[in-house]
Amino acid sequence: MIPENLQTDFYSGKTNELIKFCINDPVEVISGDYKGYGCAVISIHRIEPEVKLLLEPGDGSFIIIDQKNIRLIEEN
């Protein structure tokens, strides 16, 4: 189960030392089967043993990725 304070921060747009992304952050998958995909962060899937996030690539599908395998896409 994901602690309520982490969920609250995530959905409020706040990151912390454990959860590096928040809802709707634009990210790119940097390794693994989905490398190169641009996605939006949707939710926290789990926090142990590693943080995994649910992402939406924009085609109506969803993928679950280790947080360490994504990077924030900086907006210009």
N, C-alpha and C positions, 0 to 999 in steps of 0.2 A: 504494500500500500504506500502511496505517496503522501507524505505529510502535508497537511492543509496549508501550512505557511509557504511551502514551496509552490503549491498549486496557486495560491493567492498571488504570490509574487509573479509567477509565470504569466498569469492572465492579466496582471496589472502592468506588464511591460518592464518588470524589474528582473535583472539577472543577479546571480550571486556566485560564490566560489564553486558550488556544485553544479548548478544549472547555468550554462553560459549563454543560452538563447531564450527568447520569450515568444509568445504567440505572434504569428504573422511575420516573423523575421525572414527576410529573403536569404537563402543559403544555397551554397553549391556543395554537392557531394564531392569530396576530394580523393576518396579511395573506395575500393570494393566494386561490387557488381553495378552500382548506379553512378560510378564516377562520371563527372561532368554534368549531371542532372542539376538544373536549377529548381529549387523547391521553396515552399513556404512551410514554416514550422507550425504544426497544428496542436500538438499536445505532448506531454511527458508520458512515455509508455511505461518506463520503469527507471528506478535509480540504482538498483543493485543487481548484479555485481558491478555493472557499468551503467551510466546514464544512456538510455535509448530514447529517441524522440520519434514521434509519428510525423511524417512529412507528406505534403501533397505536391507532386511534380507539376500540376496544372492541367493534367489530362483526365482528371476525374478519379485517378487511382491514388493509393496511399502506400507508403513504404515506411519501414521501421529501420532506423539507422543509429549506430553508435554515435554519440555526440562528438567523439574524437575524430570522426570521419567526415565532418562538415565544417565549412567556414562561412562566416557572414559575408554576404555580397554588399560591399560598400556602395551606397547611392551617391552619385555625383551631384 
